[in-house]
Amino acid sequence: MKQIVVIFWAFIFGEVLGYIGGALEVLPYSSLEIGTMAAITALITSNLIPWLSKKYR
């Protein structure tokens, strides 16, 4: 369940940041690409942080 919540919120936040960043830099806005990259990055980060903290205890 945690993974689904992470994917959902990362997709939403990625869309918002991508839209604002695209408007500021006058770049094209690709919603599916931005949301997918944000979700993948969030999944990797949310799984990597606990693994690293457990590994270095």
N, C-alpha and C positions, 0 to 999 in steps of 0.2 A: 504494500500500500504506500510505503514511503516513496518508492521509486516513481509511482504514478503522480503523486503530488509534486515531486521535484520536476518531472517532465512538464506538467501543466503550468506551474508557475514560471519555470525557466522560459517556456515558449511565450507566455504572456509578457514577461519582462523583456525578453529579447525583441519581441515585436515593437514594444514601446521605445526601447533604446535605438533600435534600427531605424524606426520611423523618424525619430528626432535627429539622429546622427545623419541620416540620408538627407533630411531637409536642410540641416546646417551646412553640409558639404556639397549640396546640390548634386547628389548621386542618385542613380535609379534605386528603387525600393523593391526588393524581392522578398515578399513576406514568408513564403515557405522555406526558402533557403536560410533566411535569418533566424526563423524560429527553430528550424532543425539544428542549426549549428549551436544555438543557445542551449537547447535541450541536451545535446550530446556533451557539450562542455560542462553543464551542470551535473549530469550523471557521472561523468568521470571525476569531477571534483568532489561530489558528495560521497563517492565510494573510496576515493583516494585518501582523503583526510583521516577518516577513522583507521584505515589500514596503516598509514604512516605513524599515527600517534600510538597505535598498539605495538608497532614494530620497534619503536625507539623508547619504550618504557623500560 
